[in-house]
Amino acid sequence: MAIEKCINEFGVGDVIFEEGSAGRELYVVLDGKVEIARVNGSVKTVIVSLGKGEFFGEMAVIDGSSRSATAIAAEPGTRVMRINHARFVYLVSQQPAFALMIMDALSKRLRASNDLNYRAAANL
């Protein structure tokens, strides 16, 4: 597949994917910013903002579960590259550094989540 077919451009507020939706792709931010958020009606809680070179959607591409949050373009001209499950598996099998990068990011994200949960529980 041509690389151009894997690149999408979004405007501010455009939803890349929604929480609860099915998906087997990982996304890499090429330009702009993407907010990962939980949306409840008209209330949006931003979990993290990601910029050029950062990735999101890794949980769904790894385990096939539904999306745990909504991804929203936060700047005009936000461009992302989609990496489907087959390409992801290929990259992990052929590029150990890619696999380590994914594991490192997952570990950091889990530690941050654990820290938030711990602080929330301590404030009860």
C-alpha positions as CSV (number, residue, x, y, z in Angstrom):
1,M,0.0,0.0,0.0
2,A,1.3,3.4,-0.9
3,I,2.3,5.5,2.1
4,E,0.0,8.4,1.0
5,K,-3.0,6.2,1.5
6,C,-2.0,5.8,5.2
7,I,-1.8,9.5,5.9
8,N,-4.9,11.5,6.9
9,E,-5.3,15.3,7.6
10,F,-7.7,16.7,10.1
11,G,-8.9,20.1,11.1
12,V,-9.4,21.4,14.7
13,G,-12.0,19.4,16.5
14,D,-12.2,16.6,13.9
15,V,-12.6,13.2,15.6
16,I,-10.0,10.7,14.5
17,F,-11.6,7.9,16.4
18,E,-14.2,7.7,19.2
19,E,-14.1,5.9,22.6
20,G,-15.8,2.5,22.3
21,S,-15.2,2.2,18.6
22,A,-13.5,-0.8,17.1
23,G,-10.0,-0.3,15.6
24,R,-6.9,-2.1,14.7
25,E,-4.7,0.8,13.9
26,L,-2.0,2.7,15.6
27,Y,-1.5,6.4,14.7
28,V,1.6,8.5,14.5
29,V,1.4,12.3,14.6
30,L,3.2,13.8,11.6
31,D,2.1,17.4,12.1
32,G,-0.1,19.3,14.5
33,K,-1.5,18.1,17.8
34,V,-4.0,15.4,18.9
35,E,-5.9,15.4,22.2
36,I,-6.7,12.0,23.8
37,A,-9.8,12.7,25.8
38,R,-12.8,11.1,27.5
39,V,-16.0,12.7,26.3
40,N,-19.2,12.6,28.4
41,G,-22.0,14.5,26.6
42,S,-20.7,18.1,26.2
43,V,-17.9,17.6,28.8
44,K,-14.4,16.8,27.4
45,T,-11.6,15.8,29.7
46,V,-8.3,15.8,28.0
47,I,-6.0,13.0,29.2
48,V,-3.0,14.0,27.1
49,S,-2.0,16.2,24.2
50,L,0.3,14.6,21.7
51,G,2.6,16.2,19.1
52,K,4.8,15.4,16.2
53,G,6.5,12.0,16.5
54,E,4.2,10.7,19.2
55,F,1.8,7.9,18.7
56,F,-1.6,6.8,20.0
57,G,-4.1,3.9,19.5
58,E,-1.5,1.3,20.5
59,M,-3.8,-0.5,23.0
60,A,-6.3,-1.4,20.2
61,V,-3.7,-2.5,17.7
62,I,-2.1,-4.8,20.3
63,D,-5.1,-6.4,21.9
64,G,-8.0,-5.7,19.5
65,S,-10.2,-4.2,22.2
66,S,-12.4,-1.2,21.6
67,R,-10.9,2.3,21.9
68,S,-10.5,3.5,25.5
69,A,-10.7,7.2,24.7
70,T,-11.5,9.6,21.9
71,A,-8.7,11.1,19.7
72,I,-9.4,14.7,18.5
73,A,-7.3,16.9,16.2
74,A,-6.3,20.0,18.2
75,E,-4.6,22.1,15.5
76,P,-5.4,23.0,11.9
77,G,-3.6,20.7,9.4
78,T,-3.0,17.9,11.9
79,R,-1.7,15.0,9.9
80,V,-1.5,11.4,11.2
81,M,-0.2,8.2,9.7
82,R,-2.2,5.0,10.3
83,I,-0.3,1.8,10.9
84,N,-2.6,-1.2,10.6
85,H,-2.3,-4.4,12.7
86,A,-0.4,-6.4,10.0
87,R,2.1,-3.6,9.5
88,F,2.4,-3.2,13.3
89,V,3.2,-6.9,13.7
90,Y,5.7,-6.7,10.9
91,L,7.5,-3.7,12.4
92,V,7.6,-5.3,15.9
93,S,9.0,-8.5,14.4
94,Q,11.6,-6.8,12.2
95,Q,12.6,-3.8,14.2
96,P,13.3,-4.5,17.9
97,A,13.9,-0.8,18.5
98,F,10.3,-0.1,17.4
99,A,9.0,-2.8,19.8
100,L,11.1,-1.3,22.7
101,M,9.8,2.2,21.9
102,I,6.2,1.0,22.1
103,M,6.9,-0.9,25.4
104,D,8.7,2.2,26.9
105,A,5.8,4.4,26.1
106,L,3.2,1.9,27.4
107,S,5.3,1.6,30.6
108,K,5.4,5.4,31.1
109,R,1.7,5.8,30.4
110,L,0.8,3.0,32.9
111,R,3.0,4.6,35.6
112,A,1.4,8.0,35.0
113,S,-2.1,6.4,35.2
114,N,-1.1,4.5,38.4
115,D,0.2,7.7,39.9
116,L,-3.1,9.5,39.2
117,N,-5.1,6.6,40.6
118,Y,-3.0,6.5,43.8
119,R,-3.3,10.2,44.3
120,A,-7.1,10.1,43.8
121,A,-7.4,7.2,46.2
122,A,-5.3,9.0,48.8
123,N,-7.6,12.0,48.6
124,L,-10.7,10.0,49.5
